Amino acid sequence: MIGKFTLIAWFGALGTTAILSSAANTTPDPVQDAKPGESLYVGSKACKKCHGDQHKSWKKTKMATVFDVLKPGEREEAKVKAGLDPKMDYTKDGTCLPCHTTGYGQPGGYAIPPEGDSPEAKKAQKAAAAMEGVQCEACHGPGVPAVAYKKNDEQYKWPEAEKAGALSGMHFPTMETCKDCHNHESPFVPDDFVFDFEKRRHEGTHTHYEMDFKHDCTHEHEVTKKKKKK
C-alpha cells in the first residue's frame, strides 16, 4: 500500500521535472497562464498585492520561516529532543515538506529543486524558494482564480466573484485545515498535545484587518481596524 507521504514525494518529483522542462524557456506566469477555474498555487507575493497589511504581519510569524527549521544546525535543541539529527538536512525529506512549504506536490506549489548553477537549476531554485514556509495558500487554498479575477476588478463583490468561479479551491481555515500539520505525526509534538484551534487562529498567523471596501461577503470578519495613515 502506498502511504500518504510516498504519494506526496512522488508528485513532488513530478513537479521538479516539470519545472526543469519549462525552465529552458521563459518562466511561466501562473496567473496569466491559468485556465478558467483552475486551482493553482501562486505564492504569497501575489496575495500581497491586495492584502499587504496581512502579508506584512504574517512575515513576522514562525509560519513564514518554518522551512528554515529543516536546515542543518537549525533548532538543534528541539531536534535532539524530538529524536532528530540536528546536523541532517531535511529540506528534501518528503515527510517534512508538506508542512514546511506551500502546495508541495501540487500545481504551482513547492517542488524540490535540483542542485547546481545551471540556468535551469537556478530558475527551479528560485521557484522553490518562493513557496517556502506556510504561506497564505497553505491555509486558504490555491489562489490563482482569485488573483486573476481581482487583478481586473479590485472592487470585486463576493457573490460575483463566487459566481465567476474566482474563489474555486479557496476556503477559510477550519480546525481540520490546521490539524493536517498540527498533529501527532509531527516529531516536535508531545504525546499530550491538544491543538487549540480557537487560540491558535488568532496567534501566529496574521492580523485580521478590515477590508478597505465592502465586498458583500457571506462570512463574518473578526478584524482589527487599520490605523489611519498620517
Backbone as CSV, one residue per row, in Angstrom:
resi,resn,N_x,N_y,N_z,CA_x,CA_y,CA_z,C_x,C_y,C_z
1,MET,0.849,-1.208,0.000,0.000,0.000,0.000,0.875,1.245,0.000
2,ILE,0.580,2.190,-0.858,1.361,3.414,-0.941,0.888,4.393,0.109
3,GLY,1.814,4.874,0.950,1.448,5.788,2.025,1.229,7.200,1.520
4,LYS,0.651,8.016,2.376,0.324,9.407,2.040,1.554,10.183,1.613
5,PHE,2.655,10.057,2.400,3.815,10.866,2.110,4.611,10.320,0.926
6,THR,4.472,8.993,0.640,5.105,8.441,-0.554,4.506,9.063,-1.797
7,LEU,3.172,9.180,-1.787,2.482,9.802,-2.915,2.885,11.254,-3.061
8,ILE,2.954,11.947,-1.915,3.315,13.358,-1.937,4.718,13.543,-2.504
9,ALA,5.657,12.658,-2.068,7.024,12.749,-2.556,7.091,12.475,-4.050
10,TRP,6.261,11.521,-4.526,6.224,11.182,-5.944,5.735,12.352,-6.772
11,PHE,4.636,12.997,-6.304,4.115,14.149,-7.015,5.111,15.302,-6.966
12,GLY,5.851,15.404,-5.830,6.860,16.450,-5.728,7.941,16.269,-6.770
13,ALA,8.330,15.003,-7.010,9.335,14.711,-8.024,8.834,15.090,-9.405
14,LEU,7.553,14.815,-9.663,6.966,15.199,-10.942,7.005,16.713,-11.125
15,GLY,6.736,17.444,-10.011,6.753,18.900,-10.074,8.136,19.430,-10.424
16,THR,9.186,18.770,-9.852,10.549,19.177,-10.147,10.867,18.979,-11.621
17,THR,10.433,17.824,-12.161,10.666,17.526,-13.570,9.993,18.554,-14.462
18,ALA,8.764,18.936,-14.073,8.013,19.910,-14.867,8.707,21.253,-14.891
19,ILE,9.259,21.646,-13.741,9.952,22.929,-13.669,11.200,22.917,-14.549
20,LEU,11.939,21.777,-14.510,13.148,21.674,-15.305,12.857,21.727,-16.796
21,SER,11.774,21.066,-17.207,11.447,21.011,-18.619,11.029,22.361,-19.175
22,SER,10.455,23.207,-18.307,9.985,24.507,-18.778,10.988,25.624,-18.537
23,ALA,11.979,25.338,-17.676,12.912,26.394,-17.291,13.766,26.866,-18.456
24,ALA,14.009,25.960,-19.422,14.837,26.337,-20.553,14.160,27.424,-21.377
25,ASN,12.848,27.503,-21.300,12.100,28.541,-21.991,11.879,29.712,-21.044
26,THR,10.858,30.463,-21.215,10.582,31.559,-20.291,9.854,31.040,-19.068
27,THR,10.048,31.692,-17.935,9.360,31.297,-16.718,7.879,31.639,-16.846
28,PRO,6.961,30.656,-16.676,5.536,30.918,-16.878,4.956,31.828,-15.811
29,ASP,3.950,32.571,-16.183,3.205,33.416,-15.256,1.959,32.641,-14.852
30,PRO,1.903,32.111,-13.604,0.778,31.264,-13.203,-0.567,31.949,-13.277
31,VAL,-0.595,33.257,-13.047,-1.861,33.990,-13.114,-2.315,34.163,-14.559
32,GLN,-1.388,34.581,-15.400,-1.727,34.846,-16.796,-2.021,33.560,-17.567
33,ASP,-1.304,32.476,-17.235,-1.433,31.233,-17.990,-2.502,30.294,-17.458
34,ALA,-3.095,30.630,-16.325,-4.077,29.729,-15.724,-5.349,29.636,-16.565
35,LYS,-5.917,28.450,-16.591,-7.178,28.241,-17.285,-8.323,28.660,-16.364
36,PRO,-9.483,29.047,-16.901,-10.622,29.460,-16.071,-10.999,28.391,-15.045
37,GLY,-11.075,28.798,-13.774,-11.466,27.879,-12.719,-10.365,26.960,-12.239
38,GLU,-9.169,27.080,-12.799,-8.069,26.194,-12.422,-7.539,26.556,-11.039
39,SER,-7.297,25.527,-10.215,-6.737,25.742,-8.888,-5.220,25.615,-8.978
40,LEU,-4.544,26.712,-8.775,-3.102,26.748,-8.947,-2.485,27.643,-7.883
41,TYR,-1.374,27.193,-7.299,-0.694,27.984,-6.283,0.160,29.067,-6.945
42,VAL,0.127,30.249,-6.379,0.836,31.382,-6.974,1.848,32.030,-6.031
43,GLY,1.809,31.708,-4.738,2.749,32.288,-3.802,2.236,33.547,-3.132
44,SER,2.787,33.848,-1.983,2.277,34.949,-1.157,2.485,36.323,-1.775
45,LYS,3.455,36.462,-2.676,3.676,37.770,-3.302,2.460,38.206,-4.114
46,ALA,1.765,37.232,-4.702,0.566,37.556,-5.470,-0.552,38.011,-4.537
47,CYS,-0.631,37.389,-3.357,-1.655,37.767,-2.377,-1.367,39.140,-1.775
48,LYS,-0.075,39.433,-1.670,0.380,40.669,-1.050,-0.163,41.911,-1.742
49,LYS,-0.413,41.819,-3.044,-0.847,42.979,-3.815,-2.150,43.572,-3.287
50,CYS,-3.041,42.689,-2.798,-4.327,43.166,-2.269,-4.408,43.080,-0.746
51,HIS,-3.547,42.248,-0.167,-3.601,42.016,1.281,-2.238,42.334,1.903
52,GLY,-1.749,43.531,1.609,-0.423,43.925,2.060,-0.245,43.955,3.564
53,ASP,-1.253,44.429,4.289,-1.145,44.518,5.750,-1.095,43.128,6.382
54,GLN,-1.937,42.224,5.872,-1.933,40.853,6.373,-0.577,40.188,6.080
55,HIS,-0.076,40.423,4.885,1.195,39.830,4.481,2.336,40.341,5.370
56,LYS,2.323,41.612,5.664,3.367,42.207,6.496,3.364,41.603,7.894
57,SER,2.186,41.397,8.466,2.108,40.822,9.813,2.462,39.333,9.788
58,TRP,2.100,38.636,8.701,2.439,37.211,8.563,3.942,37.005,8.478
59,LYS,4.649,37.922,7.803,6.096,37.791,7.626,6.843,37.744,8.955
60,LYS,6.199,38.230,10.013,6.834,38.268,11.331,6.586,36.995,12.135
61,THR,5.812,36.066,11.586,5.446,34.851,12.322,6.393,33.691,12.021
62,LYS,6.327,32.670,12.858,7.137,31.468,12.656,6.698,30.702,11.414
63,MET,5.423,30.851,11.048,4.918,30.146,9.880,5.644,30.590,8.615
64,ALA,6.031,31.843,8.574,6.705,32.387,7.394,8.105,31.802,7.218
65,THR,8.738,31.409,8.308,10.125,30.930,8.247,10.271,29.469,8.667
66,VAL,9.171,28.738,8.684,9.217,27.369,9.191,10.053,26.441,8.305
67,PHE,10.281,26.810,7.048,11.136,25.990,6.183,12.557,25.924,6.728
68,ASP,13.008,26.998,7.353,14.376,27.061,7.867,14.637,25.994,8.929
69,VAL,13.590,25.534,9.587,13.732,24.504,10.619,14.329,23.231,10.027
70,LEU,14.106,22.995,8.746,14.577,21.775,8.095,16.071,21.803,7.787
71,LYS,16.681,22.961,7.905,18.090,23.109,7.539,19.007,22.612,8.661
72,PRO,20.184,22.109,8.315,21.134,21.642,9.326,21.521,22.759,10.291
73,GLY,21.580,22.436,11.562,22.004,23.406,12.562,20.898,24.281,13.104
74,GLU,19.699,24.194,12.521,18.572,24.994,12.993,17.791,24.236,14.070
75,ARG,17.370,24.964,15.096,16.552,24.375,16.176,17.181,23.090,16.724
76,GLU,18.471,23.136,16.986,19.217,21.937,17.390,18.654,21.274,18.644
77,GLU,18.386,22.076,19.650,17.892,21.533,20.921,16.545,20.828,20.735
78,ALA,15.653,21.473,19.978,14.331,20.903,19.728,14.426,19.618,18.913
79,LYS,15.362,19.578,17.968,15.532,18.380,17.144,16.062,17.207,17.958
80,VAL,17.010,17.480,18.807,17.553,16.422,19.666,16.459,15.856,20.567
81,LYS,15.654,16.744,21.111,14.542,16.339,21.982,13.521,15.498,21.215
82,ALA,13.371,15.805,19.933,12.400,15.090,19.098,12.982,13.810,18.491
83,GLY,14.253,13.552,18.772,14.889,12.351,18.239,15.392,12.518,16.822
84,LEU,15.610,13.766,16.396,16.106,14.047,15.049,17.578,14.424,15.104
85,ASP,18.268,14.219,13.993,19.679,14.569,13.901,19.798,16.045,13.542
86,PRO,20.284,16.884,14.445,20.349,18.333,14.188,21.315,18.715,13.073
87,LYS,22.203,17.786,12.676,23.161,18.073,11.620,22.663,17.613,10.245
88,MET,21.521,16.964,10.230,20.993,16.421,8.980,20.192,17.467,8.211
89,ASP,20.242,17.400,6.884,19.475,18.292,6.019,18.135,17.628,5.698
90,TYR,17.049,18.232,6.173,15.708,17.687,5.961,14.944,18.440,4.859
91,THR,15.643,19.299,4.130,14.961,20.128,3.138,14.489,19.354,1.910
92,LYS,14.888,18.082,1.799,14.421,17.254,0.694,13.640,16.045,1.204
93,ASP,13.247,16.092,2.457,12.514,14.989,3.082,11.020,15.130,2.808
94,GLY,10.456,14.208,2.045,9.049,14.265,1.661,8.080,14.117,2.809
95,THR,8.540,13.677,3.971,7.644,13.593,5.127,7.569,14.922,5.876
96,CYS,8.523,15.809,5.626,8.566,17.105,6.308,8.008,18.234,5.440
97,LEU,8.280,18.171,4.155,7.962,19.279,3.253,6.488,19.667,3.180
98,PRO,5.527,18.729,3.289,4.124,19.141,3.209,3.725,20.191,4.242
99,CYS,4.392,20.187,5.396,4.028,21.115,6.463,5.042,22.249,6.645
100,HIS,6.060,22.268,5.807,7.066,23.334,5.904,7.164,24.138,4.617
101,THR,6.313,23.797,3.646,6.254,24.538,2.394,4.780,24.738,2.028
102,THR,4.544,25.406,0.925,3.173,25.650,0.475,2.916,24.954,-0.858
103,GLY,1.847,24.159,-0.891,1.445,23.498,-2.125,2.371,22.397,-2.585
104,TYR,3.054,21.730,-1.658,4.022,20.692,-2.035,3.356,19.605,-2.882
105,GLY,3.926,19.359,-4.057,3.403,18.324,-4.938,2.168,18.716,-5.707
106,GLN,1.734,19.973,-5.585,0.528,20.434,-6.257,0.894,21.418,-7.378
107,PRO,0.008,21.619,-8.360,0.305,22.548,-9.452,0.657,23.942,-8.946
108,GLY,1.845,24.402,-9.306,2.300,25.720,-8.889,2.937,25.746,-7.519
109,GLY,2.798,24.643,-6.760,3.326,24.598,-5.406,4.795,24.227,-5.339
110,TYR,5.276,24.006,-4.128,6.695,23.724,-3.908,7.100,22.408,-4.557
111,ALA,8.237,22.427,-5.229,8.840,21.222,-5.791,10.321,21.244,-5.438
112,ILE,10.859,20.110,-5.036,12.270,20.035,-4.652,13.140,20.416,-5.847
113,PRO,13.942,21.458,-5.710,14.757,21.908,-6.852,16.042,21.110,-6.975
114,PRO,16.592,21.032,-8.179,17.879,20.356,-8.366,19.007,21.247,-7.876
115,GLU,20.141,20.643,-7.598,21.309,21.416,-7.205,22.070,21.848,-8.457
116,GLY,22.964,22.797,-8.286,23.776,23.235,-9.412,23.586,24.692,-9.748
117,ASP,24.421,25.179,-10.671,24.414,26.589,-11.054,23.955,26.815,-12.485
118,SER,23.408,25.790,-13.110,22.927,25.957,-14.470,21.719,26.890,-14.478
119,PRO,21.418,27.531,-15.594,20.249,28.419,-15.668,18.962,27.702,-15.288
120,GLU,18.836,26.445,-15.722,17.632,25.678,-15.412,17.505,25.435,-13.912
121,ALA,18.639,25.052,-13.286,18.634,24.776,-11.846,18.330,26.035,-11.054
122,LYS,18.912,27.148,-11.467,18.692,28.407,-10.741,17.233,28.843,-10.808
123,LYS,16.595,28.650,-11.975,15.187,29.007,-12.100,14.324,28.121,-11.209
124,ALA,14.657,26.831,-11.158,13.909,25.908,-10.310,14.100,26.235,-8.841
125,GLN,15.315,26.628,-8.470,15.609,27.001,-7.087,14.859,28.265,-6.688
126,LYS,14.768,29.213,-7.621,14.040,30.450,-7.349,12.550,30.180,-7.177
127,ALA,12.009,29.303,-8.029,10.590,28.955,-7.932,10.296,28.245,-6.617
128,ALA,11.202,27.378,-6.184,11.016,26.661,-4.927,11.089,27.606,-3.735
129,ALA,12.056,28.531,-3.771,12.225,29.480,-2.665,10.974,30.328,-2.467
130,ALA,10.268,30.604,-3.565,9.067,31.433,-3.488,7.914,30.723,-2.795
131,MET,8.025,29.396,-2.610,6.949,28.634,-1.985,7.374,28.028,-0.655
132,GLU,8.484,28.493,-0.100,8.937,28.009,1.198,8.075,28.593,2.315
133,GLY,7.927,27.846,3.394,7.164,28.311,4.539,5.675,28.080,4.384
134,VAL,4.944,28.291,5.466,3.485,28.149,5.470,2.897,29.496,5.086
135,GLN,2.565,29.641,3.813,2.088,30.902,3.279,0.563,30.969,3.281
136,CYS,0.048,32.042,2.713,-1.400,32.290,2.662,-2.173,31.089,2.127
137,GLU,-1.700,30.535,1.003,-2.431,29.476,0.326,-2.389,28.148,1.063
138,ALA,-1.446,27.987,1.984,-1.401,26.761,2.778,-2.645,26.652,3.652
139,CYS,-3.190,27.791,4.036,-4.378,27.816,4.891,-5.656,28.144,4.112
140,HIS,-5.515,28.958,3.061,-6.696,29.444,2.335,-6.930,28.764,0.990
141,GLY,-6.020,27.889,0.581,-6.182,27.212,-0.695,-5.531,27.969,-1.840
142,PRO,-5.314,27.292,-2.977,-4.651,27.909,-4.130,-5.385,29.134,-4.629
143,GLY,-4.617,30.207,-4.900,-5.256,31.499,-5.129,-5.287,32.045,-6.534
144,VAL,-4.865,31.265,-7.528,-4.792,31.852,-8.865,-6.138,32.348,-9.396
145,PRO,-7.262,31.669,-9.162,-8.517,32.216,-9.703,-8.849,33.580,-9.112
146,ALA,-8.665,33.723,-7.799,-8.978,34.994,-7.136,-8.028,36.099,-7.569
147,VAL,-6.739,35.770,-7.668,-5.748,36.770,-8.060,-6.037,37.274,-9.470
148,ALA,-6.327,36.355,-10.381,-6.611,36.739,-11.757,-7.875,37.588,-11.850
149,TYR,-8.892,37.233,-11.049,-10.166,37.962,-11.074,-10.004,39.361,-10.484
150,LYS,-9.374,39.435,-9.328,-9.236,40.708,-8.632,-8.262,41.654,-9.342
151,LYS,-7.412,41.073,-10.193,-6.490,41.896,-10.966,-7.267,42.808,-11.912
152,ASN,-8.410,42.320,-12.377,-9.241,43.092,-13.310,-10.401,43.799,-12.616
153,ASP,-10.635,43.456,-11.343,-11.767,44.044,-10.627,-11.408,44.193,-9.155
154,GLU,-10.665,45.212,-8.811,-10.186,45.404,-7.447,-11.332,45.638,-6.457
155,GLN,-12.422,46.228,-6.929,-13.569,46.479,-6.056,-14.604,45.351,-6.218
156,TYR,-14.113,44.144,-6.252,-14.980,42.996,-6.508,-16.025,42.798,-5.407
157,LYS,-17.105,42.157,-5.771,-18.132,41.765,-4.808,-18.090,40.237,-4.678
158,TRP,-18.189,39.763,-3.445,-18.036,38.337,-3.163,-18.983,37.456,-3.995
159,PRO,-20.280,37.741,-4.033,-21.189,36.893,-4.815,-20.814,36.829,-6.293
160,GLU,-20.363,37.954,-6.840,-19.985,37.993,-8.246,-18.717,37.170,-8.489
161,ALA,-17.767,37.285,-7.571,-16.523,36.533,-7.697,-16.783,35.035,-7.573
162,GLU,-17.664,34.684,-6.646,-18.010,33.275,-6.441,-18.705,32.707,-7.680
163,LYS,-19.618,33.486,-8.256,-20.348,33.056,-9.447,-19.412,32.882,-10.634
164,ALA,-18.398,33.712,-10.702,-17.447,33.657,-11.808,-16.404,32.558,-11.630
165,GLY,-16.459,31.851,-10.492,-15.503,30.782,-10.237,-14.166,31.277,-9.733
166,ALA,-14.098,32.540,-9.333,-12.840,33.130,-8.882,-12.407,32.627,-7.504
167,LEU,-13.320,31.992,-6.782,-12.995,31.503,-5.442,-12.835,29.991,-5.442
168,SER,-12.741,29.393,-6.619,-12.580,27.951,-6.746,-11.313,27.479,-6.037
169,GLY,-11.466,26.517,-5.139,-10.319,25.973,-4.418,-9.945,26.735,-3.167
170,MET,-10.518,27.915,-2.972,-10.183,28.717,-1.800,-11.191,28.478,-0.679
171,HIS,-10.757,28.705,0.541,-11.635,28.461,1.687,-11.092,29.199,2.907
172,PHE,-11.899,29.246,3.943,-11.442,29.801,5.213,-10.989,28.644,6.098
173,PRO,-9.859,28.784,6.764,-9.295,27.686,7.552,-10.241,27.194,8.645
174,THR,-10.281,25.893,8.823,-11.022,25.254,9.907,-10.028,24.493,10.773
175,MET,-10.513,23.883,11.823,-9.635,23.083,12.667,-8.983,21.963,11.866
176,GLU,-9.758,21.362,10.948,-9.229,20.263,10.142,-8.103,20.747,9.233
177,THR,-8.210,21.977,8.739,-7.149,22.547,7.911,-5.844,22.587,8.688
178,CYS,-5.915,23.083,9.911,-4.719,23.227,10.737,-4.179,21.878,11.208
179,LYS,-5.077,20.949,11.507,-4.670,19.651,12.058,-4.020,18.743,11.024
180,ASP,-4.023,19.165,9.754,-3.267,18.414,8.761,-1.786,18.401,9.113
181,CYS,-1.340,19.452,9.813,0.057,19.536,10.218,0.237,19.546,11.740
182,HIS,-0.697,20.173,12.438,-0.591,20.244,13.894,-1.207,18.984,14.502
183,ASN,-0.474,17.882,14.389,-0.955,16.598,14.907,0.217,15.766,15.404
184,HIS,-0.068,14.563,15.843,0.961,13.726,16.458,1.915,13.081,15.466
185,GLU,1.725,13.318,14.176,2.696,12.845,13.198,3.954,13.706,13.224
186,SER,3.834,14.907,13.756,4.992,15.790,13.867,5.903,15.306,14.991
187,PRO,7.198,15.174,14.727,8.122,14.723,15.783,8.291,15.752,16.900
188,PHE,7.872,16.984,16.644,8.014,18.034,17.654,6.825,18.095,18.618
189,VAL,5.815,17.266,18.368,4.594,17.308,19.172,4.653,16.273,20.294
190,PRO,4.448,16.673,21.553,4.461,15.719,22.674,3.207,14.850,22.679
191,ASP,3.250,13.770,23.429,2.132,12.822,23.469,0.842,13.456,23.980
192,ASP,0.975,14.425,24.875,-0.225,15.041,25.469,-0.682,16.285,24.683
193,PHE,-0.187,16.456,23.467,-0.520,17.632,22.662,-1.997,17.652,22.285
194,VAL,-2.629,18.820,22.483,-4.005,19.054,22.064,-4.024,20.389,21.312
195,PHE,-4.445,20.371,20.059,-4.436,21.591,19.262,-5.609,22.487,19.639
196,ASP,-5.295,23.708,20.041,-6.306,24.687,20.441,-6.583,25.608,19.256
197,PHE,-7.559,25.256,18.454,-7.851,25.993,17.223,-8.271,27.428,17.512
198,GLU,-9.155,27.637,18.458,-9.661,28.970,18.743,-8.539,29.921,19.166
199,LYS,-7.580,29.405,19.891,-6.461,30.239,20.327,-5.472,30.467,19.197
200,ARG,-5.125,29.393,18.490,-4.069,29.477,17.506,-4.450,30.247,16.243
201,ARG,-5.737,30.312,15.926,-6.090,31.047,14.708,-5.947,32.558,14.902
202,HIS,-5.808,32.982,16.154,-5.596,34.400,16.436,-4.134,34.699,16.749
203,GLU,-3.337,33.655,16.922,-1.942,33.839,17.280,-1.039,33.123,16.275
204,GLY,-0.050,33.809,15.803,0.933,33.163,14.946,0.552,33.028,13.494
205,THR,-0.563,33.621,13.055,-0.945,33.534,11.646,-0.728,34.896,10.989
206,HIS,-1.695,35.794,11.121,-1.552,37.175,10.671,-2.650,37.988,11.328
207,THR,-2.477,39.279,11.341,-3.506,40.155,11.881,-4.668,40.209,10.914
208,HIS,-5.885,40.173,11.434,-7.077,40.203,10.597,-7.581,41.643,10.477
209,TYR,-7.298,42.234,9.343,-7.661,43.625,9.113,-9.003,43.736,8.398
210,GLU,-9.624,44.860,8.605,-10.874,45.134,7.917,-10.584,45.464,6.456
211,MET,-11.448,45.008,5.565,-11.259,45.301,4.151,-11.437,46.800,3.898
212,ASP,-10.797,47.303,2.850,-10.884,48.719,2.515,-12.242,49.095,1.928
213,PHE,-12.995,48.084,1.488,-14.322,48.343,0.922,-15.224,47.158,1.242
214,LYS,-16.510,47.380,1.220,-17.462,46.307,1.487,-17.616,45.439,0.245
215,HIS,-17.356,44.135,0.417,-17.419,43.249,-0.738,-18.568,42.245,-0.652
216,ASP,-19.516,42.522,0.242,-20.755,41.728,0.324,-20.493,40.236,0.541
217,CYS,-19.534,39.933,1.407,-19.225,38.532,1.659,-20.278,37.907,2.581
218,THR,-20.313,36.590,2.586,-21.298,35.860,3.391,-20.729,35.422,4.731
219,HIS,-19.456,35.664,4.989,-18.840,35.254,6.241,-18.665,36.459,7.162
220,GLU,-18.401,36.189,8.412,-18.216,37.261,9.384,-16.725,37.497,9.608
221,HIS,-16.321,38.736,9.541,-14.919,39.079,9.760,-14.662,39.321,11.242
222,GLU,-13.553,38.778,11.711,-13.051,39.146,13.029,-11.830,40.018,12.726
223,VAL,-11.983,41.325,12.880,-10.993,42.220,12.329,-10.408,43.178,13.370
224,THR,-9.254,43.703,13.041,-8.638,44.775,13.794,-8.603,45.979,12.875
225,LYS,-9.137,47.060,13.304,-9.178,48.279,12.473,-7.751,48.711,12.120
226,LYS,-7.539,49.037,10.871,-6.246,49.533,10.451,-6.043,50.949,10.960
227,LYS,-4.800,51.261,11.312,-4.508,52.622,11.744,-4.502,53.547,10.532
228,LYS,-5.076,54.694,10.717,-5.117,55.649,9.611,-3.731,56.207,9.346
229,LYS,-3.397,56.273,8.064,-2.074,56.781,7.688,-2.050,58.299,7.871
230,LYS,-0.971,58.780,8.418,-0.834,60.212,8.643,-0.301,60.907,7.375
